[in-house]
Amino acid sequence: MSEELLEEETKVEEELETERQEEVHYKQMSPIKLVLRRFFRSRLSIVGLVIIVLLFLFSFVGPLIYTTWGETTVDYTPKIEVIEKSYQVEVEGEMITVYEQVDIIKEINSKASPSLQHFLGTDNYGMDIFARLMYGGRISLSIGFIVVILETIVGIIIGGLAGYFGKWVDQVLMRIVDVFNCIPTLPILLIASAVLDGRNVDPSLRIYYLMIIITVFGWAGTARLVRGQILSLREQEYITATEVMGLPVWRKIFKHLIPNVMPQLIVSMTLGLGSVILYESTLSFLGLGVQLPYAAWGTMISASNDPVVLANYPFIWLPAGFMIVLAVLGFNFVGDGLRDAMDPKSKK
């Protein structure tokens, strides 16, 4: 019994010593290394990061490798489509249904099934779906990043001013935020789409209008977040020290307050990327975003509005939906991982 007790005590002492060493090493790490260590300990964070990297490689590097078909290249190979028609004929006083197969020659190879020539088939217009998935990823991912950055910049400026100055400045700016939160976004977007259609705006330029519209209606949440954080930070001792030193206001806000809000902003931006991609896809699906012949994942899904395509040609719209799900999951996993890694109460 004594030997077993000695062995158990030795094991406990070794475990305690190992924990002490890890704790000392843990405390000596820089904040960035500490965050990275916590981030990469989460399996979901690594999965999300891998998904995002693969999506970017697929969207931005893929077209450089897969050059057989372009974004708007149409396969003009004639296609014979067999259609079955039925009609009734009266024979000896009885009505008999006669079925007849009719061959229709199409000028383009539309709705072609997946093959070696077209990995995922072709859409209604004879364009390669695999190639359009890559170019559509460029649009969707670019819109997500640019819109989130613009929303953050506007939110930092408005929220920073409101949180630092307070009083009537805070009241005015927060009422503006409330107004933007109360505006019915979808009707405004429908009106904007009708205006763009009425002015015959080039389809290649609609993406820029889409970015502006989403930014205008999406910055209010970031402004509230920044304002709330700065209201608590401006009472800290180091801000009092900056006042004693006589630093200008812009330096206090953008050099001392905003950097301390950045961890929360980074998490908010990462989680917001998935929401913006969904938003863009929804608008494109409704015809408010990127228009044909240019590709976006939401525009590709809109082909399912046709019941025949929805039921019989899932390879036309299903891959784009799968890519949207992957992108949103990837950004959400990374956002959750960053949120846990930047939590000062986390000990993992």
QUIBEL-V300903 format. One record per residue. SS is DSSP state (alpha for helix, beta for strand, coil for the rest). PHI is phi in whole degrees, 0 to 359 (NA if undefined). Layout:
ss->[SS;SS]
phi->[PHI;PHI]
This chain:
ss->[coil;alpha;alpha;alpha;alpha;alpha;alpha;alpha;alpha;alpha;alpha;alpha;alpha;alpha;alpha;alpha;alpha;alpha;alpha;alpha;alpha;alpha;alpha;alpha;alpha;alpha;alpha;alpha;coil;coil;alpha;alpha;alpha;alpha;alpha;alpha;alpha;alpha;alpha;alpha;alpha;coil;alpha;alpha;alpha;alpha;alpha;alpha;alpha;alpha;alpha;alpha;alpha;alpha;alpha;alpha;alpha;alpha;alpha;alpha;alpha;alpha;alpha;alpha;alpha;coil;coil;coil;coil;coil;coil;coil;coil;beta;coil;coil;coil;coil;beta;beta;beta;beta;beta;beta;beta;beta;beta;beta;beta;beta;beta;coil;coil;beta;beta;beta;beta;beta;beta;beta;beta;beta;beta;beta;beta;beta;coil;coil;coil;coil;coil;coil;coil;coil;coil;coil;coil;coil;coil;coil;coil;beta;coil;coil;coil;coil;beta;beta;alpha;alpha;alpha;alpha;alpha;alpha;alpha;alpha;alpha;alpha;alpha;alpha;alpha;alpha;alpha;alpha;alpha;alpha;alpha;alpha;alpha;alpha;alpha;alpha;alpha;alpha;alpha;alpha;alpha;alpha;alpha;alpha;alpha;alpha;alpha;alpha;alpha;coil;alpha;alpha;alpha;alpha;alpha;alpha;alpha;alpha;alpha;alpha;alpha;alpha;alpha;alpha;alpha;alpha;coil;coil;alpha;alpha;alpha;alpha;alpha;alpha;alpha;alpha;alpha;alpha;alpha;alpha;alpha;alpha;coil;coil;coil;coil;alpha;alpha;alpha;alpha;alpha;alpha;alpha;alpha;alpha;alpha;alpha;alpha;alpha;alpha;coil;coil;coil;alpha;alpha;alpha;alpha;alpha;alpha;alpha;alpha;alpha;alpha;alpha;alpha;alpha;alpha;coil;coil;coil;alpha;alpha;alpha;alpha;alpha;alpha;alpha;alpha;alpha;coil;coil;coil;alpha;alpha;alpha;alpha;alpha;alpha;alpha;alpha;alpha;alpha;alpha;alpha;alpha;alpha;alpha;alpha;alpha;alpha;alpha;alpha;alpha;alpha;alpha;alpha;alpha;alpha;alpha;alpha;alpha;alpha;alpha;alpha;alpha;alpha;alpha;alpha;alpha;coil;coil;coil;coil;coil;coil;coil;coil;coil;coil;coil;alpha;alpha;alpha;alpha;alpha;alpha;alpha;alpha;alpha;coil;alpha;alpha;alpha;alpha;alpha;alpha;coil;alpha;alpha;alpha;alpha;alpha;alpha;alpha;alpha;alpha;alpha;alpha;alpha;alpha;alpha;alpha;alpha;alpha;alpha;alpha;alpha;alpha;alpha;alpha;alpha;alpha;alpha;alpha;alpha;coil;coil;coil;coil;coil;coil;coil]
phi->[NA;295;295;296;295;297;296;296;296;296;298;297;296;296;297;295;295;297;297;296;297;296;293;296;297;296;286;280;286;289;303;294;296;297;295;298;297;295;296;281;280;271;293;296;297;294;299;298;296;297;299;297;298;296;296;292;296;297;279;257;262;306;298;286;263;270;258;297;233;261;295;244;286;257;276;271;293;300;233;263;247;267;243;262;248;226;208;256;232;270;234;52;81;245;271;242;274;248;255;222;263;240;269;246;267;262;286;235;271;270;54;285;290;305;204;293;285;230;302;244;84;236;268;299;256;77;260;293;289;298;295;290;298;293;292;295;296;302;294;295;291;296;300;302;291;295;295;296;295;296;300;293;298;296;296;295;295;293;293;295;295;295;288;282;280;62;50;290;296;297;297;295;294;289;291;296;299;299;299;293;289;268;291;290;294;299;300;297;293;296;296;298;296;296;295;296;294;294;267;54;293;303;304;289;265;295;298;289;296;297;300;297;296;295;295;301;261;238;276;297;296;295;298;296;298;296;298;296;292;290;301;277;283;290;268;286;294;291;287;299;294;294;292;294;286;77;289;293;299;299;289;298;286;269;253;239;274;301;304;281;265;303;304;294;293;298;297;298;295;296;291;287;300;298;294;293;297;297;297;297;295;296;295;295;298;278;87;263;254;292;253;300;274;283;256;212;300;294;296;291;291;298;297;287;298;279;302;294;293;300;273;251;230;295;291;279;248;294;301;296;297;296;293;297;300;299;297;295;297;300;292;293;298;295;298;296;295;294;298;290;291;269;282;294;277;285;246;271]
